[in-house]
Amino acid sequence: MINKYIVEKIGRNEISHMSVSLNIALIVSLLTNWQVGLVVGFLAGLTKEISDGLEKNNIFSFRDMFYNAIGLLAALIVLNLL
């Protein structure tokens, strides 16, 4: 029930951006350190948006970048709890 509400309010695409950024940052951080993890997570999201911006009938989305940043912030919180 709550998952459906969250998806309806935020959006499936935005949740995907948060999740991918969070997971990339966590995995890379655990393999290296938190700074590298956050940079790699950020660059993955930025690369995706630049790629989208180069596609015909697609745009670079600052909204998607915002949700990437939320995922990175969540990763930072989780890493500080470990």
Biopython code that builds the backbone (N, CA, C, O; Angstrom):
import numpy as np
from Bio.PDB.StructureBuilder import StructureBuilder

atoms = [
    (1, "MET", "N", (0.823, -1.193, 0.000)),
    (1, "MET", "CA", (0.000, 0.000, 0.000)),
    (1, "MET", "C", (0.871, 1.263, 0.000)),
    (1, "MET", "O", (0.673, 2.163, -0.816)),
    (2, "ILE", "N", (1.834, 1.316, 0.922)),
    (2, "ILE", "CA", (2.686, 2.503, 0.978)),
    (2, "ILE", "C", (3.577, 2.603, -0.255)),
    (2, "ILE", "O", (3.862, 3.705, -0.724)),
    (3, "ASN", "N", (4.025, 1.447, -0.791)),
    (3, "ASN", "CA", (4.856, 1.476, -1.995)),
    (3, "ASN", "C", (4.104, 2.074, -3.170)),
    (3, "ASN", "O", (4.663, 2.867, -3.927)),
    (4, "LYS", "N", (2.841, 1.702, -3.327)),
    (4, "LYS", "CA", (2.019, 2.244, -4.410)),
    (4, "LYS", "C", (1.873, 3.754, -4.247)),
    (4, "LYS", "O", (1.950, 4.494, -5.227)),
    (5, "TYR", "N", (1.663, 4.210, -3.023)),
    (5, "TYR", "CA", (1.525, 5.637, -2.748)),
    (5, "TYR", "C", (2.811, 6.383, -3.112)),
    (5, "TYR", "O", (2.764, 7.444, -3.734)),
    (6, "ILE", "N", (3.951, 5.828, -2.723)),
    (6, "ILE", "CA", (5.238, 6.465, -3.012)),
    (6, "ILE", "C", (5.467, 6.540, -4.519)),
    (6, "ILE", "O", (5.884, 7.579, -5.031)),
    (7, "VAL", "N", (5.198, 5.453, -5.231)),
    (7, "VAL", "CA", (5.386, 5.437, -6.681)),
    (7, "VAL", "C", (4.471, 6.452, -7.344)),
    (7, "VAL", "O", (4.885, 7.140, -8.276)),
    (8, "GLU", "N", (3.234, 6.554, -6.877)),
    (8, "GLU", "CA", (2.296, 7.523, -7.465)),
    (8, "GLU", "C", (2.732, 8.958, -7.196)),
    (8, "GLU", "O", (2.579, 9.818, -8.064)),
    (9, "LYS", "N", (3.268, 9.232, -6.017)),
    (9, "LYS", "CA", (3.657, 10.601, -5.664)),
    (9, "LYS", "C", (4.998, 11.013, -6.255)),
    (9, "LYS", "O", (5.151, 12.147, -6.708)),
    (10, "ILE", "N", (5.958, 10.119, -6.255)),
    (10, "ILE", "CA", (7.309, 10.460, -6.730)),
    (10, "ILE", "C", (7.490, 10.086, -8.193)),
    (10, "ILE", "O", (7.955, 10.902, -8.988)),
    (11, "GLY", "N", (7.136, 8.885, -8.547)),
    (11, "GLY", "CA", (7.298, 8.417, -9.924)),
    (11, "GLY", "C", (8.299, 7.279, -10.005)),
    (11, "GLY", "O", (9.304, 7.263, -9.294)),
    (12, "ARG", "N", (8.014, 6.342, -10.870)),
    (12, "ARG", "CA", (8.857, 5.155, -11.043)),
    (12, "ARG", "C", (10.258, 5.541, -11.539)),
    (12, "ARG", "O", (11.252, 5.001, -11.053)),
    (13, "ASN", "N", (10.344, 6.456, -12.486)),
    (13, "ASN", "CA", (11.638, 6.885, -13.023)),
    (13, "ASN", "C", (12.502, 7.520, -11.937)),
    (13, "ASN", "O", (13.698, 7.242, -11.847)),
    (14, "GLU", "N", (11.899, 8.368, -11.118)),
    (14, "GLU", "CA", (12.645, 9.050, -10.076)),
    (14, "GLU", "C", (13.145, 8.061, -9.018)),
    (14, "GLU", "O", (14.267, 8.180, -8.524)),
    (15, "ILE", "N", (12.304, 7.091, -8.679)),
    (15, "ILE", "CA", (12.718, 6.063, -7.725)),
    (15, "ILE", "C", (13.877, 5.254, -8.308)),
    (15, "ILE", "O", (14.797, 4.877, -7.582)),
    (16, "SER", "N", (13.836, 4.988, -9.611)),
    (16, "SER", "CA", (14.940, 4.272, -10.261)),
    (16, "SER", "C", (16.236, 5.062, -10.166)),
    (16, "SER", "O", (17.291, 4.494, -9.884)),
    (17, "HIS", "N", (16.165, 6.367, -10.400)),
    (17, "HIS", "CA", (17.362, 7.201, -10.308)),
    (17, "HIS", "C", (17.934, 7.183, -8.896)),
    (17, "HIS", "O", (19.147, 7.064, -8.721)),
    (18, "MET", "N", (17.070, 7.300, -7.885)),
    (18, "MET", "CA", (17.547, 7.248, -6.503)),
    (18, "MET", "C", (18.192, 5.901, -6.194)),
    (18, "MET", "O", (19.268, 5.836, -5.599)),
    (19, "SER", "N", (17.529, 4.844, -6.600)),
    (19, "SER", "CA", (17.999, 3.493, -6.294)),
    (19, "SER", "C", (19.332, 3.181, -6.957)),
    (19, "SER", "O", (20.232, 2.634, -6.320)),
    (20, "VAL", "N", (19.462, 3.524, -8.227)),
    (20, "VAL", "CA", (20.711, 3.225, -8.937)),
    (20, "VAL", "C", (21.866, 4.032, -8.349)),
    (20, "VAL", "O", (22.947, 3.487, -8.124)),
    (21, "SER", "N", (21.653, 5.308, -8.100)),
    (21, "SER", "CA", (22.718, 6.128, -7.503)),
    (21, "SER", "C", (23.109, 5.609, -6.127)),
    (21, "SER", "O", (24.294, 5.521, -5.805)),
    (22, "LEU", "N", (22.118, 5.266, -5.321)),
    (22, "LEU", "CA", (22.368, 4.718, -3.996)),
    (22, "LEU", "C", (23.193, 3.441, -4.082)),
    (22, "LEU", "O", (24.193, 3.298, -3.379)),
    (23, "ASN", "N", (22.784, 2.525, -4.928)),
    (23, "ASN", "CA", (23.479, 1.233, -5.023)),
    (23, "ASN", "C", (24.885, 1.352, -5.586)),
    (23, "ASN", "O", (25.810, 0.710, -5.088)),
    (24, "ILE", "N", (25.053, 2.167, -6.619)),
    (24, "ILE", "CA", (26.404, 2.359, -7.171)),
    (24, "ILE", "C", (27.321, 2.946, -6.094)),
    (24, "ILE", "O", (28.433, 2.463, -5.882)),
    (25, "ALA", "N", (26.843, 3.987, -5.420)),
    (25, "ALA", "CA", (27.671, 4.632, -4.393)),
    (25, "ALA", "C", (28.017, 3.667, -3.265)),
    (25, "ALA", "O", (29.154, 3.642, -2.795)),
    (26, "LEU", "N", (27.040, 2.871, -2.828)),
    (26, "LEU", "CA", (27.309, 1.926, -1.738)),
    (26, "LEU", "C", (28.310, 0.856, -2.143)),
    (26, "LEU", "O", (29.258, 0.576, -1.409)),
    (27, "ILE", "N", (28.103, 0.261, -3.303)),
    (27, "ILE", "CA", (28.991, -0.820, -3.743)),
    (27, "ILE", "C", (30.416, -0.323, -3.937)),
    (27, "ILE", "O", (31.369, -0.937, -3.456)),
    (28, "VAL", "N", (30.554, 0.795, -4.646)),
    (28, "VAL", "CA", (31.902, 1.329, -4.893)),
    (28, "VAL", "C", (32.545, 1.775, -3.573)),
    (28, "VAL", "O", (33.745, 1.590, -3.374)),
    (29, "SER", "N", (31.753, 2.355, -2.683)),
    (29, "SER", "CA", (32.292, 2.784, -1.382)),
    (29, "SER", "C", (32.807, 1.611, -0.573)),
    (29, "SER", "O", (33.854, 1.702, 0.068)),
    (30, "LEU", "N", (32.078, 0.518, -0.599)),
    (30, "LEU", "CA", (32.512, -0.656, 0.158)),
    (30, "LEU", "C", (33.762, -1.293, -0.437)),
    (30, "LEU", "O", (34.539, -1.933, 0.272)),
    (31, "LEU", "N", (33.949, -1.115, -1.741)),
    (31, "LEU", "CA", (35.140, -1.654, -2.393)),
    (31, "LEU", "C", (36.339, -0.717, -2.302)),
    (31, "LEU", "O", (37.484, -1.166, -2.345)),
    (32, "THR", "N", (36.081, 0.581, -2.178)),
    (32, "THR", "CA", (37.167, 1.570, -2.124)),
    (32, "THR", "C", (36.987, 2.422, -0.866)),
    (32, "THR", "O", (37.335, 1.990, 0.233)),
    (33, "ASN", "N", (36.449, 3.617, -1.026)),
    (33, "ASN", "CA", (36.114, 4.478, 0.105)),
    (33, "ASN", "C", (34.898, 5.330, -0.256)),
    (33, "ASN", "O", (34.467, 5.346, -1.409)),
    (34, "TRP", "N", (34.349, 6.035, 0.728)),
    (34, "TRP", "CA", (33.081, 6.735, 0.500)),
    (34, "TRP", "C", (33.199, 7.874, -0.513)),
    (34, "TRP", "O", (32.250, 8.152, -1.245)),
    (35, "GLN", "N", (34.361, 8.532, -0.557)),
    (35, "GLN", "CA", (34.518, 9.637, -1.502)),
    (35, "GLN", "C", (34.470, 9.134, -2.946)),
    (35, "GLN", "O", (33.793, 9.714, -3.795)),
    (36, "VAL", "N", (35.186, 8.065, -3.205)),
    (36, "VAL", "CA", (35.191, 7.480, -4.551)),
    (36, "VAL", "C", (33.791, 6.982, -4.888)),
    (36, "VAL", "O", (33.324, 7.166, -6.012)),
    (37, "GLY", "N", (33.121, 6.359, -3.936)),
    (37, "GLY", "CA", (31.767, 5.858, -4.167)),
    (37, "GLY", "C", (30.792, 6.953, -4.571)),
    (37, "GLY", "O", (30.004, 6.782, -5.501)),
    (38, "LEU", "N", (30.851, 8.082, -3.864)),
    (38, "LEU", "CA", (29.944, 9.182, -4.191)),
    (38, "LEU", "C", (30.274, 9.807, -5.546)),
    (38, "LEU", "O", (29.374, 10.163, -6.306)),
    (39, "VAL", "N", (31.551, 9.938, -5.838)),
    (39, "VAL", "CA", (31.946, 10.503, -7.137)),
    (39, "VAL", "C", (31.517, 9.591, -8.278)),
    (39, "VAL", "O", (30.984, 10.064, -9.282)),
    (40, "VAL", "N", (31.744, 8.293, -8.135)),
    (40, "VAL", "CA", (31.360, 7.346, -9.190)),
    (40, "VAL", "C", (29.834, 7.332, -9.349)),
    (40, "VAL", "O", (29.328, 7.305, -10.471)),
    (41, "GLY", "N", (29.104, 7.351, -8.231)),
    (41, "GLY", "CA", (27.643, 7.405, -8.301)),
    (41, "GLY", "C", (27.156, 8.659, -9.002)),
    (41, "GLY", "O", (26.241, 8.602, -9.824)),
    (42, "PHE", "N", (27.773, 9.803, -8.676)),
    (42, "PHE", "CA", (27.407, 11.064, -9.326)),
    (42, "PHE", "C", (27.717, 11.031, -10.816)),
    (42, "PHE", "O", (26.888, 11.422, -11.639)),
    (43, "LEU", "N", (28.912, 10.563, -11.161)),
    (43, "LEU", "CA", (29.307, 10.528, -12.570)),
    (43, "LEU", "C", (28.455, 9.566, -13.389)),
    (43, "LEU", "O", (28.209, 9.812, -14.570)),
    (44, "ALA", "N", (28.004, 8.478, -12.781)),
    (44, "ALA", "CA", (27.118, 7.552, -13.491)),
    (44, "ALA", "C", (25.804, 8.248, -13.840)),
    (44, "ALA", "O", (25.320, 8.131, -14.966)),
    (45, "GLY", "N", (25.227, 8.972, -12.880)),
    (45, "GLY", "CA", (23.986, 9.701, -13.143)),
    (45, "GLY", "C", (24.178, 10.815, -14.143)),
    (45, "GLY", "O", (23.336, 11.021, -15.017)),
    (46, "LEU", "N", (25.279, 11.538, -14.026)),
    (46, "LEU", "CA", (25.567, 12.628, -14.961)),
    (46, "LEU", "C", (25.758, 12.095, -16.375)),
    (46, "LEU", "O", (25.245, 12.673, -17.333)),
    (47, "THR", "N", (26.489, 11.000, -16.507)),
    (47, "THR", "CA", (26.714, 10.385, -17.817)),
    (47, "THR", "C", (25.390, 9.964, -18.449)),
    (47, "THR", "O", (25.176, 10.159, -19.645)),
    (48, "LYS", "N", (24.510, 9.390, -17.642)),
    (48, "LYS", "CA", (23.194, 8.969, -18.145)),
    (48, "LYS", "C", (22.414, 10.172, -18.657)),
    (48, "LYS", "O", (21.804, 10.104, -19.724)),
    (49, "GLU", "N", (22.425, 11.258, -17.919)),
    (49, "GLU", "CA", (21.666, 12.443, -18.331)),
    (49, "GLU", "C", (22.280, 13.116, -19.562)),
    (49, "GLU", "O", (21.552, 13.602, -20.427)),
    (50, "ILE", "N", (23.592, 13.146, -19.644)),
    (50, "ILE", "CA", (24.237, 13.702, -20.841)),
    (50, "ILE", "C", (23.878, 12.848, -22.048)),
    (50, "ILE", "O", (23.585, 13.371, -23.122)),
    (51, "SER", "N", (23.903, 11.542, -21.869)),
    (51, "SER", "CA", (23.516, 10.624, -22.945)),
    (51, "SER", "C", (22.068, 10.868, -23.372)),
    (51, "SER", "O", (21.763, 10.904, -24.564)),
    (52, "ASP", "N", (21.182, 11.036, -22.392)),
    (52, "ASP", "CA", (19.783, 11.337, -22.716)),
    (52, "ASP", "C", (19.671, 12.638, -23.500)),
    (52, "ASP", "O", (18.896, 12.734, -24.452)),
    (53, "GLY", "N", (20.450, 13.637, -23.092)),
    (53, "GLY", "CA", (20.406, 14.935, -23.765)),
    (53, "GLY", "C", (20.883, 14.880, -25.202)),
    (53, "GLY", "O", (20.496, 15.722, -26.012)),
    (54, "LEU", "N", (21.706, 13.915, -25.531)),
    (54, "LEU", "CA", (22.209, 13.776, -26.899)),
    (54, "LEU", "C", (21.256, 12.985, -27.796)),
    (54, "LEU", "O", (21.397, 12.997, -29.019)),
    (55, "GLU", "N", (20.281, 12.292, -27.183)),
    (55, "GLU", "CA", (19.328, 11.510, -27.962)),
    (55, "GLU", "C", (18.276, 12.425, -28.587)),
    (55, "GLU", "O", (17.898, 13.447, -28.014)),
    (56, "LYS", "N", (17.820, 12.040, -29.756)),
    (56, "LYS", "CA", (16.751, 12.787, -30.416)),
    (56, "LYS", "C", (15.467, 12.616, -29.595)),
    (56, "LYS", "O", (15.166, 11.518, -29.126)),
    (57, "ASN", "N", (14.731, 13.683, -29.431)),
    (57, "ASN", "CA", (13.464, 13.696, -28.680)),
    (57, "ASN", "C", (13.637, 13.335, -27.209)),
    (57, "ASN", "O", (12.724, 12.780, -26.597)),
    (58, "ASN", "N", (14.792, 13.644, -26.641)),
    (58, "ASN", "CA", (15.038, 13.408, -25.229)),
    (58, "ASN", "C", (15.772, 14.624, -24.678)),
    (58, "ASN", "O", (16.293, 15.429, -25.450)),
    (59, "ILE", "N", (15.821, 14.771, -23.366)),
    (59, "ILE", "CA", (16.451, 15.946, -22.763)),
    (59, "ILE", "C", (17.322, 15.548, -21.570)),
    (59, "ILE", "O", (17.148, 14.482, -20.980)),
    (60, "PHE", "N", (18.259, 16.427, -21.234)),
    (60, "PHE", "CA", (18.986, 16.337, -19.971)),
    (60, "PHE", "C", (17.992, 16.767, -18.900)),
    (60, "PHE", "O", (17.420, 17.853, -18.993)),
    (61, "SER", "N", (17.775, 15.930, -17.881)),
    (61, "SER", "CA", (16.763, 16.215, -16.867)),
    (61, "SER", "C", (17.402, 16.601, -15.540)),
    (61, "SER", "O", (18.058, 15.789, -14.887)),
    (62, "PHE", "N", (17.195, 17.857, -15.156)),
    (62, "PHE", "CA", (17.681, 18.301, -13.855)),
    (62, "PHE", "C", (16.877, 17.646, -12.735)),
    (62, "PHE", "O", (17.384, 17.459, -11.629)),
    (63, "ARG", "N", (15.629, 17.298, -13.022)),
    (63, "ARG", "CA", (14.811, 16.573, -12.040)),
    (63, "ARG", "C", (15.444, 15.207, -11.740)),
    (63, "ARG", "O", (15.546, 14.806, -10.581)),
    (64, "ASP", "N", (15.861, 14.506, -12.783)),
    (64, "ASP", "CA", (16.527, 13.217, -12.589)),
    (64, "ASP", "C", (17.824, 13.383, -11.811)),
    (64, "ASP", "O", (18.145, 12.552, -10.961)),
    (65, "MET", "N", (18.572, 14.441, -12.088)),
    (65, "MET", "CA", (19.812, 14.693, -11.355)),
    (65, "MET", "C", (19.524, 14.970, -9.878)),
    (65, "MET", "O", (20.300, 14.578, -9.007)),
    (66, "PHE", "N", (18.412, 15.643, -9.604)),
    (66, "PHE", "CA", (18.012, 15.887, -8.227)),
    (66, "PHE", "C", (17.790, 14.559, -7.506)),
    (66, "PHE", "O", (18.250, 14.376, -6.379)),
    (67, "TYR", "N", (17.087, 13.636, -8.156)),
    (67, "TYR", "CA", (16.821, 12.344, -7.528)),
    (67, "TYR", "C", (18.081, 11.477, -7.452)),
    (67, "TYR", "O", (18.204, 10.646, -6.553)),
    (68, "ASN", "N", (19.012, 11.662, -8.381)),
    (68, "ASN", "CA", (20.322, 11.015, -8.243)),
    (68, "ASN", "C", (21.001, 11.516, -6.965)),
    (68, "ASN", "O", (21.578, 10.733, -6.211)),
    (69, "ALA", "N", (20.926, 12.814, -6.735)),
    (69, "ALA", "CA", (21.545, 13.408, -5.546)),
    (69, "ALA", "C", (20.894, 12.894, -4.265)),
    (69, "ALA", "O", (21.582, 12.673, -3.269)),
    (70, "ILE", "N", (19.577, 12.701, -4.280)),
    (70, "ILE", "CA", (18.887, 12.144, -3.113)),
    (70, "ILE", "C", (19.420, 10.732, -2.834)),
    (70, "ILE", "O", (19.636, 10.367, -1.678)),
    (71, "GLY", "N", (19.628, 9.945, -3.884)),
    (71, "GLY", "CA", (20.195, 8.606, -3.720)),
    (71, "GLY", "C", (21.593, 8.652, -3.141)),
    (71, "GLY", "O", (21.945, 7.824, -2.301)),
    (72, "LEU", "N", (22.397, 9.613, -3.582)),
    (72, "LEU", "CA", (23.762, 9.756, -3.050)),
    (72, "LEU", "C", (23.733, 10.190, -1.590)),
    (72, "LEU", "O", (24.544, 9.731, -0.785)),
    (73, "LEU", "N", (22.814, 11.061, -1.255)),
    (73, "LEU", "CA", (22.660, 11.475, 0.143)),
    (73, "LEU", "C", (22.254, 10.280, 1.007)),
    (73, "LEU", "O", (22.767, 10.109, 2.113)),
    (74, "ALA", "N", (21.340, 9.461, 0.506)),
    (74, "ALA", "CA", (20.933, 8.259, 1.240)),
    (74, "ALA", "C", (22.117, 7.325, 1.428)),
    (74, "ALA", "O", (22.274, 6.732, 2.496)),
    (75, "ALA", "N", (22.961, 7.185, 0.394)),
    (75, "ALA", "CA", (24.157, 6.342, 0.507)),
    (75, "ALA", "C", (25.092, 6.872, 1.585)),
    (75, "ALA", "O", (25.652, 6.102, 2.365)),
    (76, "LEU", "N", (25.255, 8.162, 1.624)),
    (76, "LEU", "CA", (26.127, 8.774, 2.637)),
    (76, "LEU", "C", (25.592, 8.507, 4.037)),
    (76, "LEU", "O", (26.363, 8.233, 4.957)),
    (77, "ILE", "N", (24.291, 8.586, 4.200)),
    (77, "ILE", "CA", (23.680, 8.310, 5.505)),
    (77, "ILE", "C", (23.907, 6.858, 5.897)),
    (77, "ILE", "O", (24.290, 6.570, 7.030)),
    (78, "VAL", "N", (23.670, 5.939, 4.957)),
    (78, "VAL", "CA", (23.860, 4.510, 5.242)),
    (78, "VAL", "C", (25.317, 4.233, 5.589)),
    (78, "VAL", "O", (25.602, 3.502, 6.538)),
    (79, "LEU", "N", (26.233, 4.806, 4.832)),
    (79, "LEU", "CA", (27.655, 4.575, 5.088)),
    (79, "LEU", "C", (28.074, 5.104, 6.460)),
    (79, "LEU", "O", (28.951, 4.525, 7.102)),
    (80, "ASN", "N", (27.468, 6.180, 6.908)),
    (80, "ASN", "CA", (27.796, 6.704, 8.240)),
    (80, "ASN", "C", (27.219, 5.853, 9.354)),
    (80, "ASN", "O", (27.677, 5.922, 10.494)),
    (81, "LEU", "N", (26.211, 5.048, 9.028)),
    (81, "LEU", "CA", (25.628, 4.146, 10.020)),
    (81, "LEU", "C", (26.403, 2.837, 10.140)),
    (81, "LEU", "O", (26.259, 2.113, 11.126)),
    (82, "LEU", "N", (27.232, 2.532, 9.127)),
    (82, "LEU", "CA", (27.999, 1.283, 9.157)),
    (82, "LEU", "C", (29.189, 1.372, 10.083)),
    (82, "LEU", "O", (29.938, 0.405, 10.221)),
]
sb = StructureBuilder()
sb.init_structure("model")
sb.init_model(0)
sb.init_chain("A")
sb.init_seg("    ")
for serial, (resi, resn, name, xyz) in enumerate(atoms, 1):
    if name == "N":
        sb.init_residue(resn, " ", resi, " ")
    sb.init_atom(name, np.array(xyz, "f"), 0.0, 1.0, " ", f" {name:<3s}", serial, name[0])
structure = sb.get_structure()
